[in-house]
Amino acid sequence: MKTAMWLYLFMFLAFFDLHAQYPILTPFAMSLGAGPAFIGWMMGMYSLTHLPGNLLAGVLVDRNGSRRYIVFALTVAGVILLLQAHAQLPWHLLLLRAASGFALAFLSPACMTLLASLSSDPATQGKYMSGNGIIHTLASVVSPAAGAFIVAKAGYSGTFSTLGWLLIFTGVMAFFSVPKHNPSLALQKPVLPLQEKLAGAPASPPVSRRYYLLPFFVSCSQGVLFFELPLSQGKDGIVSTGILLSLLSLGALVTLCLFFLNRVSPGIRIATALLGMALCFFCLAAFRSIPAGIVLFLLGAAKGVLFPAMASLFISLGGAGRLGRTFSMQSIAMSLGAFAGPVAAGQLRDQVSPYFIAFVLLMTAVLLLPPGRAGKLPSYASGWNGHAA
Protein backbone atom coordinates (compact mmCIF):
# COMPACT_ATOMS: atom_id res chain seq x y z
CA MET A 1 0.00 0.00 0.00
CA LYS A 2 2.91 2.34 0.72
CA THR A 3 4.19 1.89 -2.83
CA ALA A 4 0.72 2.59 -4.19
CA MET A 5 0.47 5.85 -2.22
CA TRP A 6 3.87 7.01 -3.49
CA LEU A 7 2.85 6.11 -7.02
CA TYR A 8 -0.43 7.99 -6.69
CA LEU A 9 1.52 11.08 -5.57
CA PHE A 10 3.88 10.84 -8.55
CA MET A 11 1.02 10.37 -10.96
CA PHE A 12 -0.90 13.29 -9.50
CA LEU A 13 2.08 15.61 -9.95
CA ALA A 14 2.81 14.27 -13.44
CA PHE A 15 -0.80 14.51 -14.62
CA PHE A 16 -1.13 17.96 -13.06
CA ASP A 17 1.93 19.05 -15.00
CA LEU A 18 0.72 17.60 -18.30
CA HIS A 19 -2.88 18.83 -18.14
CA ALA A 20 -1.78 22.31 -17.08
CA GLN A 21 -0.28 22.68 -20.58
CA TYR A 22 -3.51 22.01 -22.50
CA PRO A 23 -4.91 25.58 -22.40
CA ILE A 24 -1.42 27.02 -22.97
CA LEU A 25 0.09 25.22 -25.95
CA THR A 26 -2.23 26.49 -28.68
CA PRO A 27 -2.02 30.20 -27.69
CA PHE A 28 1.75 29.82 -27.24
CA ALA A 29 2.10 28.32 -30.72
CA MET A 30 -0.04 31.13 -32.15
CA SER A 31 2.20 33.69 -30.44
CA LEU A 32 5.16 32.13 -32.26
CA GLY A 33 3.36 32.55 -35.60
CA ALA A 34 1.85 29.08 -36.07
CA GLY A 35 -1.43 28.60 -37.95
CA PRO A 36 -4.23 26.09 -37.27
CA ALA A 37 -2.84 23.42 -39.62
CA PHE A 38 0.63 23.63 -38.02
CA ILE A 39 -0.91 23.49 -34.53
CA GLY A 40 -2.75 20.32 -35.52
CA TRP A 41 0.53 18.74 -36.65
CA MET A 42 2.28 19.94 -33.48
CA MET A 43 -0.31 18.30 -31.24
CA GLY A 44 -0.40 15.19 -33.39
CA MET A 45 3.38 14.86 -33.49
CA TYR A 46 3.45 14.53 -29.70
CA SER A 47 1.22 11.47 -29.99
CA LEU A 48 2.99 10.09 -33.07
CA THR A 49 6.33 9.92 -31.24
CA HIS A 50 4.54 8.00 -28.48
CA LEU A 51 4.57 4.96 -30.77
CA PRO A 52 8.25 3.90 -30.60
CA GLY A 53 8.23 4.58 -26.87
CA ASN A 54 5.10 2.48 -26.39
CA LEU A 55 6.56 -0.37 -28.43
CA LEU A 56 9.70 -0.38 -26.30
CA ALA A 57 7.86 0.11 -23.02
CA GLY A 58 5.61 -2.93 -23.35
CA VAL A 59 8.51 -5.39 -23.54
CA LEU A 60 10.99 -3.55 -21.30
CA VAL A 61 8.57 -2.98 -18.41
CA ASP A 62 7.56 -6.65 -18.35
CA ARG A 63 11.24 -7.62 -18.40
CA ASN A 64 12.88 -5.06 -16.10
CA GLY A 65 10.16 -3.59 -13.89
CA SER A 66 8.74 -0.10 -13.85
CA ARG A 67 11.06 2.06 -11.72
CA ARG A 68 13.72 3.07 -14.21
CA TYR A 69 11.16 3.95 -16.87
CA ILE A 70 9.05 6.07 -14.53
CA VAL A 71 12.16 8.01 -13.47
CA PHE A 72 13.32 8.36 -17.09
CA ALA A 73 9.97 9.62 -18.38
CA LEU A 74 9.46 12.21 -15.64
CA THR A 75 13.01 13.58 -15.62
CA VAL A 76 13.51 13.82 -19.39
CA ALA A 77 10.07 15.38 -19.89
CA GLY A 78 10.96 18.00 -17.26
CA VAL A 79 14.20 18.89 -19.03
CA ILE A 80 12.33 19.22 -22.33
CA LEU A 81 9.86 21.63 -20.72
CA LEU A 82 12.76 23.78 -19.51
CA LEU A 83 13.97 23.97 -23.12
CA GLN A 84 10.41 24.64 -24.32
CA ALA A 85 10.36 27.78 -22.18
CA HIS A 86 12.94 29.26 -24.58
CA ALA A 87 11.34 28.26 -27.90
CA GLN A 88 11.46 31.10 -30.43
CA LEU A 89 10.02 29.56 -33.61
CA PRO A 90 7.10 27.20 -34.31
CA TRP A 91 9.41 24.39 -35.45
CA HIS A 92 11.28 24.60 -32.14
CA LEU A 93 8.02 23.80 -30.39
CA LEU A 94 7.29 21.01 -32.87
CA LEU A 95 10.62 19.26 -32.20
CA LEU A 96 10.36 19.65 -28.43
CA ARG A 97 6.81 18.29 -28.37
CA ALA A 98 7.96 15.32 -30.46
CA ALA A 99 10.77 14.59 -27.97
CA SER A 100 8.37 14.96 -25.04
CA GLY A 101 5.96 12.50 -26.64
CA PHE A 102 8.66 9.82 -26.85
CA ALA A 103 9.84 10.32 -23.27
CA LEU A 104 6.37 10.25 -21.72
CA ALA A 105 5.34 7.18 -23.71
CA PHE A 106 7.02 5.06 -21.02
CA LEU A 107 5.08 6.58 -18.12
CA SER A 108 1.59 5.12 -18.51
CA PRO A 109 2.56 1.46 -19.24
CA ALA A 110 5.12 1.54 -16.40
CA CYS A 111 2.69 3.01 -13.85
CA MET A 112 -0.20 0.75 -14.83
CA THR A 113 1.95 -2.38 -14.75
CA LEU A 114 3.40 -1.47 -11.35
CA LEU A 115 -0.06 -0.86 -9.90
CA ALA A 116 -1.38 -4.13 -11.28
CA SER A 117 1.66 -6.03 -9.93
CA LEU A 118 1.16 -4.82 -6.35
CA SER A 119 -1.36 -7.60 -5.79
CA SER A 120 -2.42 -10.85 -7.40
CA ASP A 121 -5.99 -10.47 -6.14
CA PRO A 122 -8.29 -9.19 -8.93
CA ALA A 123 -10.48 -7.20 -6.53
CA THR A 124 -7.45 -5.44 -5.03
CA GLN A 125 -6.10 -4.76 -8.52
CA GLY A 126 -9.42 -3.18 -9.38
CA LYS A 127 -9.19 -0.89 -6.35
CA TYR A 128 -5.67 0.19 -7.30
CA MET A 129 -6.76 0.94 -10.86
CA SER A 130 -9.78 2.89 -9.67
CA GLY A 131 -7.51 4.91 -7.38
CA ASN A 132 -5.39 5.70 -10.41
CA GLY A 133 -8.42 7.02 -12.24
CA ILE A 134 -9.52 9.21 -9.35
CA ILE A 135 -6.02 10.65 -8.89
CA HIS A 136 -5.76 11.40 -12.59
CA THR A 137 -9.14 13.08 -12.62
CA LEU A 138 -8.42 15.18 -9.52
CA ALA A 139 -5.24 16.42 -11.18
CA SER A 140 -7.04 17.22 -14.42
CA VAL A 141 -9.79 19.13 -12.57
CA VAL A 142 -7.44 21.73 -11.10
CA SER A 143 -4.52 21.75 -13.55
CA PRO A 144 -6.00 23.48 -16.66
CA ALA A 145 -7.27 26.42 -14.62
CA ALA A 146 -4.02 26.46 -12.62
CA GLY A 147 -1.95 26.48 -15.81
CA ALA A 148 -3.96 29.36 -17.20
CA PHE A 149 -3.54 31.26 -13.92
CA ILE A 150 0.23 30.73 -13.93
CA VAL A 151 0.45 32.02 -17.50
CA ALA A 152 -1.48 35.13 -16.51
CA LYS A 153 1.03 35.78 -13.71
CA ALA A 154 4.35 34.47 -15.06
CA GLY A 155 3.96 34.31 -18.85
CA TYR A 156 4.66 31.35 -21.10
CA SER A 157 8.35 31.04 -20.27
CA GLY A 158 7.81 31.15 -16.52
CA THR A 159 4.99 28.61 -16.75
CA PHE A 160 6.98 26.05 -18.75
CA SER A 161 9.96 26.48 -16.44
CA THR A 162 7.80 25.94 -13.36
CA LEU A 163 6.19 22.84 -14.81
CA GLY A 164 9.55 21.51 -15.96
CA TRP A 165 11.15 21.76 -12.51
CA LEU A 166 8.05 20.13 -11.01
CA LEU A 167 8.48 17.10 -13.30
CA ILE A 168 12.20 16.84 -12.54
CA PHE A 169 11.51 16.98 -8.79
CA THR A 170 8.88 14.27 -9.20
CA GLY A 171 11.37 12.10 -11.09
CA VAL A 172 13.93 12.46 -8.29
CA MET A 173 11.32 11.44 -5.71
CA ALA A 174 10.41 8.41 -7.83
CA PHE A 175 14.08 7.36 -7.96
CA PHE A 176 14.21 7.06 -4.19
CA SER A 177 10.68 5.77 -3.55
CA VAL A 178 9.67 3.33 -6.28
CA PRO A 179 10.95 -0.25 -5.75
CA LYS A 180 13.62 -1.41 -8.19
CA HIS A 181 11.53 -4.38 -9.28
CA ASN A 182 7.78 -4.75 -9.47
CA PRO A 183 6.85 -6.27 -6.06
CA SER A 184 4.62 -9.00 -7.42
CA LEU A 185 6.09 -9.34 -10.91
CA ALA A 186 6.47 -13.07 -10.39
CA LEU A 187 2.75 -13.31 -9.69
CA GLN A 188 2.04 -12.24 -13.26
CA LYS A 189 3.73 -15.38 -14.54
CA PRO A 190 1.15 -18.06 -15.27
CA VAL A 191 0.86 -21.16 -13.14
CA LEU A 192 -0.36 -23.82 -15.56
CA PRO A 193 -1.51 -27.35 -14.89
CA LEU A 194 1.01 -30.03 -15.85
CA GLN A 195 -1.02 -31.06 -18.88
CA GLU A 196 -1.05 -27.48 -20.21
CA LYS A 197 2.70 -27.15 -19.61
CA LEU A 198 3.34 -30.32 -21.57
CA ALA A 199 1.06 -29.15 -24.33
CA GLY A 200 2.81 -25.81 -24.48
CA ALA A 201 -0.37 -23.81 -23.87
CA PRO A 202 0.24 -20.07 -23.57
CA ALA A 203 -0.69 -18.10 -20.43
CA SER A 204 -3.16 -15.99 -22.33
CA PRO A 205 -3.72 -15.42 -26.05
CA PRO A 206 -2.89 -12.07 -27.66
CA VAL A 207 -5.69 -9.54 -27.58
CA SER A 208 -7.58 -9.19 -30.86
CA ARG A 209 -6.70 -6.00 -32.73
CA ARG A 210 -10.38 -5.23 -33.01
CA TYR A 211 -10.51 -4.26 -29.34
CA TYR A 212 -7.89 -1.57 -29.88
CA LEU A 213 -10.19 0.30 -32.27
CA LEU A 214 -12.09 1.46 -29.19
CA PRO A 215 -9.26 3.50 -27.58
CA PHE A 216 -8.20 4.69 -31.06
CA PHE A 217 -11.54 6.36 -31.84
CA VAL A 218 -11.95 7.68 -28.30
CA SER A 219 -8.48 9.23 -28.41
CA CYS A 220 -9.22 10.74 -31.83
CA SER A 221 -12.23 12.55 -30.40
CA GLN A 222 -10.23 13.81 -27.41
CA GLY A 223 -7.51 15.09 -29.72
CA VAL A 224 -10.12 17.00 -31.70
CA LEU A 225 -11.44 18.57 -28.49
CA PHE A 226 -8.02 19.65 -27.22
CA PHE A 227 -7.27 21.10 -30.67
CA GLU A 228 -10.52 22.97 -31.28
CA LEU A 229 -11.47 24.24 -27.83
CA PRO A 230 -8.50 26.64 -27.38
CA LEU A 231 -8.85 27.86 -30.97
CA SER A 232 -12.55 28.58 -30.51
CA GLN A 233 -11.75 30.69 -27.43
CA GLY A 234 -9.07 32.77 -29.22
CA LYS A 235 -5.72 34.11 -28.07
CA ASP A 236 -7.24 35.92 -25.11
CA GLY A 237 -9.31 32.99 -23.93
CA ILE A 238 -6.67 31.07 -21.99
CA VAL A 239 -8.48 31.42 -18.67
CA SER A 240 -11.88 30.47 -20.13
CA THR A 241 -10.30 27.45 -21.85
CA GLY A 242 -8.75 26.35 -18.57
CA ILE A 243 -12.08 26.66 -16.76
CA LEU A 244 -13.90 24.69 -19.47
CA LEU A 245 -11.32 21.89 -19.33
CA SER A 246 -11.62 21.82 -15.56
CA LEU A 247 -15.40 21.43 -15.91
CA LEU A 248 -14.74 18.52 -18.27
CA SER A 249 -12.62 16.80 -15.62
CA LEU A 250 -15.08 17.68 -12.86
CA GLY A 251 -17.80 15.83 -14.73
CA ALA A 252 -15.54 12.79 -14.98
CA LEU A 253 -14.79 12.96 -11.26
CA VAL A 254 -18.51 12.91 -10.42
CA THR A 255 -19.18 9.65 -12.27
CA LEU A 256 -15.90 8.07 -11.16
CA CYS A 257 -17.12 8.41 -7.58
CA LEU A 258 -20.33 6.51 -8.38
CA PHE A 259 -18.86 3.11 -7.51
CA PHE A 260 -22.19 1.33 -7.91
CA LEU A 261 -21.75 1.75 -11.68
CA ASN A 262 -19.10 -1.00 -11.52
CA ARG A 263 -21.93 -3.50 -11.01
CA VAL A 264 -23.18 -2.76 -14.53
CA SER A 265 -21.72 -4.80 -17.37
CA PRO A 266 -18.64 -3.08 -18.86
CA GLY A 267 -20.03 -3.59 -22.36
CA ILE A 268 -23.19 -1.68 -21.49
CA ARG A 269 -21.20 1.09 -19.80
CA ILE A 270 -18.88 1.42 -22.80
CA ALA A 271 -21.72 1.62 -25.34
CA THR A 272 -23.74 4.07 -23.24
CA ALA A 273 -20.76 6.33 -22.57
CA LEU A 274 -19.71 6.39 -26.24
CA LEU A 275 -23.21 7.40 -27.27
CA GLY A 276 -23.31 10.11 -24.60
CA MET A 277 -19.94 11.52 -25.69
CA ALA A 278 -21.04 11.50 -29.33
CA LEU A 279 -24.20 13.46 -28.51
CA CYS A 280 -22.16 16.01 -26.55
CA PHE A 281 -19.89 16.62 -29.53
CA PHE A 282 -22.96 16.94 -31.77
CA CYS A 283 -24.33 19.61 -29.43
CA LEU A 284 -21.01 21.50 -29.57
CA ALA A 285 -21.15 21.42 -33.38
CA ALA A 286 -24.85 22.12 -33.99
CA PHE A 287 -26.36 23.79 -30.90
CA ARG A 288 -24.01 26.60 -29.98
CA SER A 289 -26.74 28.28 -27.94
CA ILE A 290 -26.23 25.62 -25.24
CA PRO A 291 -23.52 26.83 -22.81
CA ALA A 292 -20.24 25.05 -23.53
CA GLY A 293 -19.61 24.53 -19.82
CA ILE A 294 -22.74 22.38 -19.45
CA VAL A 295 -21.92 20.28 -22.50
CA LEU A 296 -18.32 19.76 -21.42
CA PHE A 297 -19.41 18.75 -17.91
CA LEU A 298 -21.72 16.11 -19.41
CA LEU A 299 -18.96 15.04 -21.80
CA GLY A 300 -16.65 14.56 -18.82
CA ALA A 301 -19.33 12.57 -16.99
CA ALA A 302 -19.53 10.21 -19.96
CA LYS A 303 -15.74 9.86 -19.95
CA GLY A 304 -15.87 8.98 -16.27
CA VAL A 305 -18.12 6.06 -17.16
CA LEU A 306 -16.16 5.00 -20.25
CA PHE A 307 -12.56 4.80 -19.07
CA PRO A 308 -13.06 2.52 -16.03
CA ALA A 309 -15.09 0.13 -18.18
CA MET A 310 -12.47 0.23 -20.93
CA ALA A 311 -9.71 -0.49 -18.40
CA SER A 312 -11.75 -3.46 -17.12
CA LEU A 313 -11.85 -4.76 -20.66
CA PHE A 314 -8.08 -4.66 -21.16
CA ILE A 315 -7.18 -5.97 -17.69
CA SER A 316 -9.38 -9.01 -18.37
CA LEU A 317 -8.10 -9.50 -21.91
CA GLY A 318 -4.44 -9.02 -20.97
CA GLY A 319 -4.26 -11.88 -18.50
CA ALA A 320 -1.24 -13.13 -16.63
CA GLY A 321 2.19 -12.10 -17.83
CA ARG A 322 0.91 -9.76 -20.56
CA LEU A 323 -0.12 -6.64 -18.63
CA GLY A 324 2.79 -4.52 -19.85
CA ARG A 325 2.25 -5.52 -23.48
CA THR A 326 -1.51 -5.04 -23.25
CA PHE A 327 -1.26 -1.57 -21.74
CA SER A 328 1.46 -0.74 -24.25
CA MET A 329 -0.76 -1.68 -27.18
CA GLN A 330 -3.62 0.29 -25.68
CA SER A 331 -1.30 3.30 -25.38
CA ILE A 332 -0.23 2.84 -29.01
CA ALA A 333 -3.86 2.85 -30.15
CA MET A 334 -4.54 6.00 -28.15
CA SER A 335 -1.36 7.63 -29.46
CA LEU A 336 -2.39 6.96 -33.05
CA GLY A 337 -5.82 8.40 -32.32
CA ALA A 338 -4.40 11.46 -30.58
CA PHE A 339 -2.21 12.03 -33.65
CA ALA A 340 -4.93 11.52 -36.24
CA GLY A 341 -7.60 13.58 -34.46
CA PRO A 342 -5.98 17.03 -34.33
CA VAL A 343 -4.25 16.58 -37.71
CA ALA A 344 -7.57 15.78 -39.41
CA ALA A 345 -9.30 18.63 -37.57
CA GLY A 346 -6.59 21.09 -38.60
CA GLN A 347 -6.85 20.11 -42.26
CA LEU A 348 -10.67 20.04 -42.42
CA ARG A 349 -11.51 22.92 -40.09
CA ASP A 350 -12.48 25.25 -42.95
CA GLN A 351 -14.89 22.67 -44.44
CA VAL A 352 -16.55 21.06 -41.41
CA SER A 353 -16.73 21.60 -37.68
CA PRO A 354 -14.06 19.55 -35.87
CA TYR A 355 -16.68 18.70 -33.26
CA PHE A 356 -18.75 17.00 -35.96
CA ILE A 357 -15.68 14.94 -36.90
CA ALA A 358 -15.47 13.79 -33.28
CA PHE A 359 -19.19 12.92 -33.35
CA VAL A 360 -18.71 10.71 -36.42
CA LEU A 361 -15.67 9.01 -34.87
CA LEU A 362 -17.51 8.12 -31.67
CA MET A 363 -20.58 6.84 -33.49
CA THR A 364 -18.24 4.66 -35.56
CA ALA A 365 -16.78 3.33 -32.31
CA VAL A 366 -20.30 2.42 -31.12
CA LEU A 367 -20.95 0.49 -34.33
CA LEU A 368 -17.61 -1.35 -34.17
CA LEU A 369 -17.81 -2.19 -30.46
CA PRO A 370 -16.88 -5.91 -30.17
CA PRO A 371 -19.94 -7.93 -29.15
CA GLY A 372 -20.19 -10.66 -26.58
CA ARG A 373 -16.95 -10.69 -24.58
CA ALA A 374 -17.03 -6.96 -23.81
CA GLY A 375 -20.37 -7.34 -22.10
CA LYS A 376 -19.42 -10.32 -19.94
CA LEU A 377 -16.37 -9.01 -18.15
CA PRO A 378 -16.26 -9.09 -14.35
CA SER A 379 -17.18 -5.82 -12.73
CA TYR A 380 -14.46 -5.87 -10.08
CA ALA A 381 -11.61 -5.00 -12.45
CA SER A 382 -12.45 -1.33 -12.74
CA GLY A 383 -9.93 1.42 -13.33
CA TRP A 384 -8.69 4.17 -15.58
CA ASN A 385 -5.26 4.43 -17.12
CA GLY A 386 -5.69 8.14 -17.68
CA HIS A 387 -3.72 8.54 -21.13
CA ALA A 388 -4.40 11.65 -23.29
CA ALA A 389 -7.53 12.65 -21.04
N, C-alpha and C positions, 0 to 999 in steps of 0.2 A: 504493500500500500504506500510505503514511503516513496518508492520509485515512481509510482503512479502520480503522487502529488507533485514531485519535482517535475515530472514530464508535463503535467497539466500547466504548471507555472511557465515552463519554457514555451509551450505551445501558445499560451495566452499572450506572452510578450511577442512571439514571432507573428502570430496572426494579427495582433494589434498593429504591429509595424507594417505588415503587408497591406492591410485594409485601409490604413491611414493614407496610403498613397493613391487610392482610387479616385477621390475627388480632385487630386492635385495634378496627376500626370497629363491629362488632356490640356488643361489651361497652361501648364508649363511648356508642353510641346508647341502649343499655339504661340506662346511668347517667344519661342525660338524661331518662329516662321513656318511651322509645319501646317499643312492643310489636312482636311478630313481623311483623304485617301492614305496619306503618309501615317497619320495617327492610327488608322486601322491596321496598317502593316506593323507599326511599332508595337501595338498591343498584341497582335497575333504572333510576332516574332518571339516575344517572351514565352508564349506557350509552345511554339514550334521547337525551340531549343530545350524544352522539357523532355523531348522524346529520347535523345541519346542518354540523358541522365536517368530517365525512368527505366530504360532498357538495362543500364548498368546496375541501377539500384535493386531491381528485383532479385537478381542473382547474388549480388554482393552482400545484401542485407541478410538473406537466408544463410549465406556461408560464413559471414564474419560478425554478425550482430549489428546492432543499430548505432552504438555510441559514436564511433568515428564519423559516421555519415551525418548524424545530427549536428555534431560540432563543426564539421566541414561546411555544411549548408548554411548554418547561421553565421559563421565567421566570414566566409567569403562573400555572402550576400551583404553583410554589413560594410565590408571594404568597398564593394561596388557602389553602394549608396553614397559613401563618402566621395567617390569619384564623380557620381552623378550630380552632386551638389555644384560641381564646377563645369558642367556641360555648357558649351557655347553654341553648338550647331545641332540641328535635328538629327543628323547621322551619328553624332556623339551619343545622343540618348538612345538611338536605335541599337547601337553596339552594346551599350551598357545594359540595356534591358534584355538583350539576347544572352549576355553572360550571366545575368541574374537568373534568368529562366533555367539555365543549365544547373547552376549551383543549387537552387531551391528544389529542383526535381528530386533530390535525394531525401528531402525532409519528410514528406507525407508518407512514403512507403516505410521509411525507417521508424517513424513515430507509431504508425499503425501496427507494424509488426511487433514492436517492443510492447505496446499495450496488450496485444493479443497473446503474447508469450508470457505475460505475468501470471497467468493462471491457465490450467487445462480444463477448468470447469466452464461449460458454455454459458451458464447463467452469469457467472462472474465476468467472463469476457464481454458479455452484453452490457453489463454495468459500466465496465471500463470504457467501452466504445461510446455509450451514451454520455458519459462524463466528458469525453473528447468533444462530442457535438455541442454540449452546453458551453464548454469553455470557449470553443471557437465562436459560437454565436454571441456570447457575452463580449468577446473582444471586438467582433464586427459591429456590435451595437454602438459602442462608444468611439471606435477608432476613426470612422469617416468624419464625424463632426470634430473630433479632436485634431485630426490632420488639417482640416480646413481652418480651425482656430489657430493652430501653430503657424500656418502660412500667413494668416492675417497679422500675426505678431512678429514673426521672424523672417518672412519671405521664403522663397523656394529653397535657396541655398541653405539657410539655417534649418529648415524643416528636414531636408534630406540628410544633413549632417547629424541632427539629433536622432533620427530614425536609424541611421547607420551605426552610431555608437551604441544605441540600444541593442541592436542585433549582435554586435561584437561582444557586448557584456553578457548577453544571454548565451552565446556560444562558449564563453569562458566558464560560466556557471555549469553548463552542460558537461564540459570536460571533467569537472571535479565531482559531479553528482550522478551522472548516468553510469550504470554498471558497464564494465568492459564487454561483457557478453550478455545476450538476452537471458534473463534468469531461468526461464523454462523452455529454452530453445529445444532441448532434448525431447520435451513433451510434444513438440510438433511432429516428431518423427513417428511414423505409423507403427503400431504394434499389430502385426498380422498373424492370423492363425497359421499353424505349420503348413496346412494344405495350400494356403494362398502364397506363402513364401516359396514353396516348392514349385508352384505354378507360375511364379514370377508376377503375381498380380500387383499393379501399382497401388499406391496409397490412395490416390484420388485422381480421376481422369481430368485432363485439361478442360477448362471452362470453354463452352462454345462461344465462338466469336459473336454470335448473334446477341448475346447478353451485353456485350460492350457497346452496342449501338445506343443503349439507354443513356449511359453517362456522356456519350458523344453528343447526342442531340440536346441534352440538358445543358451541357457546357457551352454549346453553340449559342443557346438562348441567353445564357448569362453573359457571354462575351459581347453579344449584341447590346444588352442592357448597359454594361459598363462602358461601352463605346458611345452609345447614343445619349445617355442621360446627361453626362457633363456637357456635351455639345449643345443639347437642347436648352441648357441653362445659361450658356454663353460664358465669356471670359470673366465676367463679374459675378458669376453664380456659384463660386466655390463653396460658400457657406450653405447655400440652399441645396446644392448637390450632396454635401456631407450629411445634412439633416435627412434628406430623402433616403440615402443609403442606410442611415441609422434606423429609420423607420422600417426599411426592408428587413434588417436584421432583428429588429424588435418583434416583428410579426413571426419570424422563425423561432425566436426564443419562446413566445407564447405557446406555440404548438409543441415544441420540444419538451415543455414542462408537463404536457398532458400525457402522462405515462400510460394511462389506460388505452391509448391508441395502439400500443404495442400488442394488445390482444387481438386486434384486427389483422386479417391475413395481409402479409406484405404486398402480395399482388394487387389486392384491392386498394391498399394505400397508395401504391405507385400509380395505378391508373387514375385514381381520383385526384391525386396531387398534380399529375401531368395535365389533366383536363383543366383544373383550377388555374394553373400557371398560364396555360394557353389562353384562357378567357381574360386573364389580367393583361396579357400583352395585347390582345385584341382591343380591350378598352383603351389602353394607352395609344393605340394607333387610330382608333375610330371615334372614340368618345372623349375628346379632350376637355369637355366641360366638367368631367368628373375629376375632382382634385387628385393630383398625382400621388400625394401622400397616402390617401386611402387605398388606392390601387396597389402601391408598392407594399403597404402593410399586409394586404391580402396576399400579394405575391410571395412575400416572405413567409406568411403562415403556411402556404402551400409547400414551400421549400422545406419548412420544418417538418412536414409530414413525409415528404419525398425522400430526403437523404437518409434518415434512419432506416426506412424500409429498403432502400437501395443497398445500404451497407449490410443489412441482414442477408440480402440476396447473395452478395459476394463472399461474406464470411461462410455461409453454408456451401456455396459452390466451390470455394477454395480448398477446404478440407485440410487434413493434416499435412504438414510439410510443404505447403504451397502458398502460405499466406503472403509472403513477400512477393512472389511472382504474380499472385492474383491482384494484390493492391497496386503493383507496378503496372500491370496491364490496364487496370481501371484508370490509373493516373495518365497513362498514354492516351487512352480514349478521350479523357477530359482535356488533355493538352491539345489533341488534334481539334476537338470541338472549340476550345478557347481560341485557337488560331484561326479556324475557318469562320467563326462567327463575326468578329470585328472586321476581318478582311472583306468578307462578302458585304457587310453593312456599309463599309467605306466606299466600295465600288458601286453599290446600287442605291446609295442614299438619295440621289437626285431623281431616281425613277420610282422608288417605292419606300414606304416607311420602314426603317429597320425593325420597329416593333412588330410589323406584320410579318416580316421574315421570321422572327422568333416564334410568332404564333403558328406559322406553317411548320416549323421545325418540331415544335412540341406536339402538334397534332399528328405529325408523322411518327413521333416516338410512341404515341398512344396506339397507333395502328400496328406498329411493329413490335409491341410489347410481347415477349415470349409467353405463350400460354402454358398452363399446367403447372410446371415446377415453381414458377414465380409465385403462384398463389398458395402453395402448400408448405412454405418454409416455416420453421418454428419461430414463434414470436419473441423468444427470449433473446435472440441475437441481434439486438437493436443497437444502432450507433450511427455515427456520422463522421466521415473522414475529413470533411471540411475543405477540399481542394477547390480553388478558383471560385469561393462563394461570393 
